[in-house]
């Protein structure tokens, strides 16, 4: 009965703190219509929602329509088909499509997050947690080839741990269901995005965030804004205005407190109470999740491909100059 009770309590918390499947509104206004397809609707992407709620897109002549794709594959498909003008997803998707021979190359023009957004949750408080404590344990992980799982394995290898032999990584559970499975007794640890990590801690059932994958993996280009090369060629001014608005959002999160940020983006997450929202924003803020500018540097691109290679997801490397355009981000940073 206790496991069943825990499951229901977690489900209730997840419903009130939902960020992955929920979608906030976009502010209607006059200007150039731009359809943005985001991979997920997440507090992890706070600078984007600050730009929306503070009217930065409207100020720059952009009438933004925000659509949630629910997966990088769906977001990329929307961009390639022309259903969306701009995609917001992991830049590894642009590498896959480029190497797959896409004629109209999808390029990355602005980087938003510079760290992974997931956390290691344990059944005991462990302020002295080290990664070698996972040896011989079972961890609820992500799908093979997905960025969360690849970053997790990258951290393990950095710490001299073999992901295949030193521990058991359970990848059989669907994304979004691992927290409930963990609270039901499965696994010794679980890798969780927000709001699941905070929801587990709030249950007061003996679950604790013991490590941040974002901190321990180092700076990783986790999410970028991407667009077809043909769209850039035909709409340079629109892409620049869009980037200028994003930069204002980045400036805001880097100059305001987590509580102020949470208050601004609260309309995007109406089902999440302000206290929980502030806790989650604080966690991301403290680990330096967001860049100060939007420039996707070449060393970050190289690191991304190193991670993909170590995860056996690449047969050849893609050229930085083909898949990254920093012109718009550099101009936005200068303003």
ABEGO torsion letter per residue (X at the ends): XAAAAAAAAAAAAAAAABAAABBBBBBBBBEBBBBBBBABBBAAAAAAAAAAAAGAAAAAGBBBBBBBAGEAAAAAAAAAAGABABBBBBAAAAAAAAAAGBABBBBBABBABABBABBBBBABBBAABBAAAABGBBBBBBBBGBAAAAAAAAAAAAAGBBAAAABBBBAABBBGAAAAAAAAGBEABBBBBOAAAAAAAAAGAGBBBABBAAAAAEBBBABBBBBBAAAAAAAAAAAAAAAAAAAAAAAAAAABBAAAAAAAAAAABAABBAAAAAAAAAAAAAAGABBABABBBAAAAAAAAAAAAAAGABABBBBAAAABBAAAAAAAAAX
